[in-house]
Amino acid sequence: MKTSAHKRKRLISEHEKFGWFGLVRLRDVYDFECYLMQRGWKPCVTLGRSLMRVMRDGRIIEVVWDDTKRQTLTSRYGMVLWYDFQIFERDKWFDHPL
């Protein structure tokens, strides 16, 4: 039991440190940033391989490009906001009749 708990703790810390690969689609980064800005997030200057960087209440959310894996990378909190964006943007489109 100690081994599985230790393994789970290590896995969680790796995701906290390194983030989530390939979650944010490259074509949706700008729309994601606009969505967050509508909800009180302030844009920051992007640095290096950063595609998007926003800040609110001292917390910074970044979406960066990883050249080795050729995927986007974001933190756990960025993942939560991404799914929020996916759910509420999708609802916005379903509310309008065709």
Beta strands, then each sheet from edge to edge (+ up, - down):
strand 1: 20-21
strand 2: 42-43
strand 3: 50-56
strand 4: 59-66
strand 5: 71-74
sheet 1: 1+ 5- 4+ 3- 2+
end
